[in-house]
Amino acid sequence: MNGMLLRSMEDNMPLEVIYLSKKNELTQRKMIIRAVKGNEVYAYCLLRGKMRTFKLENILSARPEKPKRAS
């Protein structure tokens, strides 16, 4: 998964992430990784519209954002 996070950072590529919150709730986020330092991931969260800090161990899955279909 670290490779996916680094690729997001290098290519400015949005990721769809499943994350375990502080309240032990599963959340789905779209984010662009800005930095990975130790156990912390600094990312621009597209849901909240601002920079956020995430714990690496709480990121359960990550994949490139699916392209939107034209209607």
C-alpha positions in Angstrom: 0.0 0.0 0.0 2.9 2.4 0.6 3.6 2.3 -3.1 0.1 3.4 -3.9 0.4 6.3 -1.4 3.7 7.4 -2.9 2.4 7.2 -6.4 -0.6 9.4 -5.4 1.9 11.9 -3.9 4.2 11.9 -7.0 1.4 12.0 -9.6 -1.0 14.2 -7.7 -3.5 11.3 -8.2 -6.6 11.0 -6.0 -7.1 7.8 -4.1 -10.2 6.2 -2.7 -9.4 5.1 0.8 -11.2 3.0 3.4 -10.2 4.5 6.8 -10.9 3.5 10.4 -11.7 6.7 12.3 -10.9 7.6 15.9 -14.5 6.5 16.8 -13.7 3.0 15.2 -16.1 3.8 12.3 -15.2 2.8 8.8 -15.2 5.8 6.5 -14.6 6.2 2.8 -12.5 9.1 1.7 -11.1 10.5 -1.5 -7.7 12.1 -0.9 -4.5 13.3 -2.5 -1.4 12.3 -0.6 1.0 15.2 0.1 3.5 13.5 2.5 4.2 10.3 4.4 6.3 10.7 7.5 6.7 7.8 9.8 3.3 6.6 10.8 1.4 9.7 9.6 0.0 10.5 6.2 -0.7 14.1 5.3 -3.3 14.4 2.6 -5.8 16.8 1.0 -9.1 15.3 1.9 -11.6 15.9 -1.0 -14.5 15.1 1.4 -13.6 17.8 3.9 -11.9 20.2 1.4 -8.8 20.7 3.5 -5.5 19.1 4.6 -5.9 16.3 7.1 -3.5 14.0 9.0 -4.3 10.2 8.9 -2.6 7.4 10.8 -1.0 5.0 8.4 -2.2 1.9 10.4 -5.8 3.1 10.1 -5.8 3.2 6.3 -7.3 -0.2 5.5 -7.3 0.0 1.7 -6.4 2.4 -1.0 -6.9 2.4 -4.7 -6.8 4.9 -7.5 -10.1 6.9 -7.8 -12.4 5.5 -10.4 -12.9 7.7 -13.4 -16.4 9.2 -13.6 -18.6 7.9 -16.4 -20.0 10.3 -19.0 -23.8 10.4 -19.1 
